[in-house]
Amino acid sequence: MDSIEQIPNLPARPHGGRRAAVFAPLYRQIRDLLLDSLRRGDWLPGTAIPSEKELAQRFKVSQGTMRKAIDELASDNHVVRRQGKGTFVATHQEPRVQFRFLRMVPDLGAPFPATSRFLECRRGRAGAEVAGRLGLRAGEPVVHLQRLLLFNQLPRVLDDIWLPARAFRGLTAERLAQYSGPLYGLFESEFGVRMIRAEEQIKAVAASPHEVDALGVAAGSPLLRVDRVSFTYGDRAIEFRRGHCLTNDFHYRNSLT
């Protein structure tokens, strides 16, 4: 079992209004330092990180401690181990990562990718709810996207997506129209923003006139509303998404651990 040690220069965390020393297992301190490297872009998505042996020498810890630190990064989907090839920074271009965030699956059969149809991309000012979700001040600039997700060419999800404008300079309707991959893949490759985790709230609602037109359902039809806040490195909120989902032949799947 790892000893409880403190690596020099790790920041203490506030507790009870005062800064107090925090002692964590050594492998977790190493994990946090590796996360800092990922946040800084020292290793880009899809590229290999140094070997456990090399990293252990760099941080002056045992290879077993380094393995435990990387195991935690892998379990949190920050990195991906590939047998015989090494460990790579996870990327949203990989199907296994895409399905982490795409929770709508058919009632019958395996999950499969959706296609996107963007209806709107415009810049505006954050209202109170959007600002609160993104940790902004009301009135700060945001980008608002609206899109349909289609499965087998049938619309099943209407998404409204709000992004802090400062992080997505250059995101336009024209660029979205040219792109055919996963949206988070675009955010990652062109804006350096990688979604790490998300928090969701789910509620049953009745279709409003807007959803009626977009999803082709009758007024008042039952829909599943999914509000998601996605976070990047440093636990910084970077996306607020409100999706209205038609679940006649789909369901929302989640795994609890």
N, C-alpha and C positions, 0 to 999 in steps of 0.2 A: 504493500500500500504506500502511496506517495506520502512523504513527510509534508507537514504544513510549514511552508517556507514563504518568504517574501522576496520577490525579485526586485532589485533596486530600481527606483524611478517609476514603479507602478503607482498610479494616483490613489490616494486614500479617498474613500467615499464619505459623504456627509451622513451623520447619524444623530438624530435628536438635536439638529441645529448646529452641531459642531463637527469638524472633520476628525474622524477617528480612523486609526489604522485598521485595515481589513486584511485578514490572513485567510487565504484560500489554498486549496491543494495546488501543488506546483504545476500539475498538468493543466489546470484551469487557467492559471496565470499565463502559461505558454499559449493556450488556446486564444486568450484575449489579445496577446501580442500578435499572433498570426492573423486574427481578425482585423487588427489595425493595419497590417500589411495589405490585406484584401481591400480594405476601405480606401487606402491610399493609392491603390492600383499598382502595387509592386508586381503582382501577378494578375494578368488580365483573364477574363472569362474564357474558358476553353483551353487555356495553356497549362502546362505542367508546373507544379511547384517543386522545389528542391526535394531530394530524397529525405527520408526520416533520419538517416545517418548524417547527412550534411546539415540538416536543421538542428539536430541534437548537438553537433559540434559548434554550430554558430551560437546557440543559446547556452552552451555549456551545461547540458542536462543529459540524463541517460536516454538511450534510444527507446526504452520502454516508456518513459515519461512522454517523450515526443509522440510515440505511437498513440497513447491515450488521448493526447491533445488533438491529434488529427482524427482519431475515431470520433470525437465529439463534433468536430467540424463536419465530418461525413454524415453523422446521424442528423445534424441540423441542415443538411443539404447545401452546405457552403462549398464542399468539395466532393468529388466523385472518384472512388478508387477503381482502377481498371487493371484486372489481373494481368501481370506480366508487363505492364506498360508504365505504371506509376499512379500518382494522384494528381488530379486535374481540378482547376477551379470550375465549379458548376456554371453552366450557361443555360439561359432560357431557350436556347435553340435545341436543346436535347428534349426528346419526347417525354422522358420520365420527369423532367422538371416542369414541362408545360402542364402535365396532368396534375401536378401539385396544386395549381391554381384554377384549373378548369374542373369544376366539381359536378357539372351537369353530365349525367351519363344516361344512356338509353335503358329503358326497363328490361330490354332483351339484348344480349350481346355485350361485347366489350366496348370501353370508351373509344371514341375516335375524334380526330380534330374537327373543330368548327371552322367555318370560313367567315370572314368579317366583311360587312358592308357599312362603310362610314357615311353617316347622314349629315354630320356637321363637325366643323372644327373652327372654333372662334376664340378670341381673347376677350376677357371681360374682367370684372371685379368680383372678388369673393363676397358672397353674402354671409350672414352670421353663421349658418349651419356649416357651410363648406369651410369657412375660415376656422371654425372650432375643430372640425375633423382633421384639418391639415396643420393645425398649430400656427395659423397665420392671423394677422389682424384683419378685421373686416375692411373690405375695400382694396386689399392687396390684389395685384394682378394674377389671374389664373388662366389656364387654357381649359376650355370645355369641349370635350369630344362626345359625340353621340353615335352609337353604332348598333347594328343588328348582328347577332351571331346566328348563323344558319347551319343547320345540320341536314345533310342531304338536300340542300337548297331550300329547306323550310325554316322560316324564322322562329326561333325559340327563345331568344333572350334579347331584350332591349336594354342597352347599357348607357347610362350617363356617367361620364368620367371627368373628374376635375383634377388638374395638376398645377403645382406652383409654376408660374410662368418663367421665373428666373432659372429654373432647372431645365426648361424645355424650349430654349430659344431656337428658332428655326423649324419647329414642328408646325407643319401646315397641312391643309387639306390635300394639296398636290403631292406632298411627300407620302402621306398616308395612302393615297390612291396608287402610288407606284410600288408600295410594299405589300408583299404577299405572305410574310411569315407571321409568327406570334407577336402580338403587340409588345409584350415585355421584352422580346428579343430586340425589337427596334429601340426601345428605351435603353437597353443595355449597350448595344453596338454603336449607336449614334449620339447618345446623350450621357453615357457613362453612369447610368442609373440602374442598379440591380435590385429587384424586389427580393427581400430576404424572408419576410414573414408577413402575415396578414391577420387582422381581427375582423370577424364578421358578426352581423346581427341579421337574423332571418325572421320574416314576418309574412303571414298570409294577408293579401290585399285583394281588392276588386279592381278590375281593369278600368282605367280612366279613358276618356276619349283619345288621348294621345297613344296609349298602349293599344287601344282598339285598332287604330289605323296602322300602327307599325307591325303588330303581330297578327292582324287579321282575325281577331276574336270578337265575340259579342260583348256589348257593354255590360259591365259588372261581372265578367268571367273571373274565376279565381286565378290569381297569379301568386307566385312566390317572390317576395321582394328581398333581395340580398344586399345589404349595405356593407361594403368592405373598405377598410382603411389598410393600405399596404405600406410597409416600412422598408427603408434601405438601411445600409450600415449606420451604426450609431443610433439605432432605433428612431430614425427620423421619418415622420409621416411624409409620404411623397405622392400618394394617390388616394383620392376618395372616389369610390365607384358605387353607384346605385343601379342594380340590375333587376329588371322585372322579367321573371322566367315563366314560360308556359310549360307546365309539367304533365300534359296529357299523356305523353309517351316517354317522358324522361323523369328522372328523380335527382335530388341533390344528395350526393354521397360524401360522407366524411368519415375519417378514421380517428378514434380516440385512443390515446396511449397514456 
